[in-house]
Amino acid sequence: MAMNQSTVFTRRDMLRGSLAIAGGALAAQLYPATLVRAATPGFPQEKSAADRVAAMRAQFGGVPIQSQPLTDTLTLLSGPGGNIIVLNGADGKLMGDTFVQPAWPHLKDALDAIGKAPVKTAIDTHWHFDHSDNNASLRAAGATLVAHANTKKRMSETHTLAVLNLTFGPSPADALPQETFGQSRKITMNGETVSLVHIPPAHTDSDIYIHFEKGNVLQCGDVFFNGIYPYIDDETGGSVSGMIAGAAKLLVVADNNTKVVPGHGALGTKADLAKYREMLMTVRERLQKLKTAGKSVEEAVAAKPLADLDAAWGKGLFNSDTFIQIAYPAL
């Protein structure tokens, strides 16, 4: 994830946000202690950007991996970097997203527990490190890396999470997708048809969904955060309106029996996705009124326009004060 230079977090904001999600696996994925220290004035800082990123990755990688069978051939892995879907069978494994790099030994164990077939294809739902960090390890193990063309482009650049004082340099060549596409691609494997479809800029400009058609499982990447406020990366093309349109696109694909897999959060349903889209529409309407009136982001936060939504949506990655700072530049 990356954050706009104009986004401002206070010490109180960060501590409130971290306390709101303390104790959950999702908190450990997105807000390990290293991140809180990095964003909090007065805490000692690591000596270099590389040290800070390494410490963050190490804490992310310590989150346990949980395995949940969805069908005879599809398994949901949740833990150090959101959610992964694994398709397993005689043709080998296909997986959507790859967790953070230090989780690789545990990810290998989790994959072996599903079945001994090797990973043949690894797909990135978008460019962010928590969804693509094990690309190089998987490629070295024999997998072909597949993603939207913009994922390869963004991974080839430097991006800074300004608020957290973390900078990610270009990914090494062996971590970049080997095969890219523009609008869509289909893969047939293990009796399953896997549809990869680009979503116009939403969370980023590199988002895709992965639809396992026979199993009726829809992997949404970070276009869908289930039951929590999302992150929106306006630096690389994300916007609130794009997220709303992306959710609408996903709703067309899903039916009432679809297992809807968010980028972060628990396994969901079409009804969960619809509620999420409604929340984003409310957010856009309220924040746009303030922006049209010329209010600064600080004034928008002080106005508490989303306070009534916090009980339902503010117990995850961000409370409404922090989410306004993310969403305001992305209107």
Helices and strands as residue ranges (DSSP letters): H 11-20, H 25-30, H 33-39, H 49-61, E 66-69, E 74-79, E 82-87, E 93-96, G 101-103, H 104-114, E 119-123, H 129-132, H 135-140, E 144-148, H 149-155, E 159-161, E 166-168, G 173-175, E 179-181, E 184-189, E 192-198, E 208-212, E 217-219, G 221-223, G 234-236, H 240-253, E 259-261, H 270-292, H 297-302, G 307-309, H 310-313, H 320-327, G 328-330
